[in-house]
Amino acid sequence: MLELGLKMLMAYALGSIMGALLLGAARGVDIRDQGSGNAGGTNALRTQGFWFAAGVVVIDIGKGVVAAGWLPDWNIPGVASDPGIAHGWLAAACAAAVVAGHVWPLYHEFRGGKGGATLVGALLALAPVVVPVAIGGWFLVVLLTGFAGLATMVAAATVPIALWLFGLQSPPLLAFTMTTAAFILWTHRSNIGRMRSGNEPQLTGLWLLRPRNSGS
């Protein structure tokens, strides 16, 4: 249990390293004070532009890859591996912890992002075959509706379904992806509220079915 606890704590600390806030500090901005107030890739794109957002996404995906793909296999000096914890459950626990760290970052007043990009990074390490399905679902929803938040929720929901269809019915993977799908829905509750009230901004550059008078 010591190995599990320490590695989850490390994954959480890694998740707390926010791409948007690191790059924002270099630029002298805090995107949590701009746009939607979210420290994630979509708000970075809206408020700071493509290249800034691309850097944010690379960092946020990267920490998910490291936490779920490398950390579970790392031998912590002086800490024995726990044979009672299967590797799959250890990796899933680290993946969940890094996503939680992104949403509630230790170093940034527990005000972070919504977990989408970091979840993608974790899936690249745990089940890379489902990532194209999730990304494809994300783009499809954005192209049809323009809503990035809705696209992220749909993409997260497709992952456990894709695992089942691909025959990857590992209990740790299914538990992780079903839990995170519900968690992503919860972190996007403000987006749901804004969509219901008609105040949710849309990515008009990717929204193919936008009305002609909605702008470019």
Secondary structure, 3 states (H helix, E strand, C coil): CHHHHHHHHHHHHHHCCCHHHHHHHHHCCCHHHCCCCCCCHHHHHHHHCHHHHHHHHHHHHHHHHHHHHHHHHCCCCCCCCCCCCCHHHHHHHHHHHHHHHHHCCCCCCCCCCCCHHHHHHHHHHHCHHHHHHHHHHHHHHHHHHCCHHHHHHHHHHHHHHHHHHCCCCCHHHHHHHHHHHHHHHHHCHHHHHHHHHCCCCCCCCCCCCCCHHHCC
